[in-house]
Amino acid sequence: MTQAPSSVTVAKHRDGKWSFTLTFRGVTRPASGKFASQIQAQAAGMTMLKALEGNKRT
């Protein structure tokens, strides 16, 4: 059985802030955060993804 792909997508809002959207095991979570830069949003999203992947049970 193959796992659905996981990803982090960042987006810039009209107010100039950035957020990330997380897709994990084929489920997309709502946008999170109001970050000052694209890199901060990407780092936070990747940290969240790594935490979720660390909680996987085999």
C-alpha positions in Angstrom: 0.0 0.0 0.0 1.4 3.4 -0.9 0.9 6.5 1.2 -0.7 9.7 -0.2 1.9 12.4 -0.8 2.5 15.0 1.9 3.4 18.6 1.1 3.6 22.1 2.5 2.4 25.1 0.4 2.9 28.7 1.3 0.8 31.7 0.3 1.0 35.4 0.7 -2.1 37.3 1.9 -3.2 40.8 1.0 -1.9 42.2 4.2 1.6 41.0 3.3 1.7 38.1 5.8 2.4 34.5 4.9 0.7 31.3 5.9 1.2 27.6 5.1 -1.2 24.9 4.1 -0.3 21.3 5.0 -1.4 18.2 3.2 -0.7 15.0 5.1 -1.9 11.5 4.1 -4.0 13.0 1.4 -5.9 15.4 3.8 -5.4 19.1 3.5 -5.5 21.2 6.7 -6.6 24.8 6.7 -4.1 27.6 6.3 -2.1 28.3 9.5 -0.2 31.3 10.7 0.6 34.9 10.0 4.3 34.9 9.3 6.4 37.9 8.3 8.3 36.1 5.6 7.9 33.2 3.1 10.8 31.3 4.7 9.3 31.5 8.2 6.0 30.1 6.9 7.8 27.3 5.0 10.0 26.4 8.0 6.9 26.3 10.3 5.1 24.1 7.8 8.0 21.7 7.4 8.4 21.5 11.2 4.7 20.6 11.5 5.0 18.0 8.7 8.0 16.4 10.3 6.2 16.2 13.7 3.3 14.5 12.1 5.5 12.1 10.2 7.3 11.3 13.5 4.0 10.2 15.0 3.3 7.6 12.3 2.8 4.1 13.5 4.2 1.3 11.4 
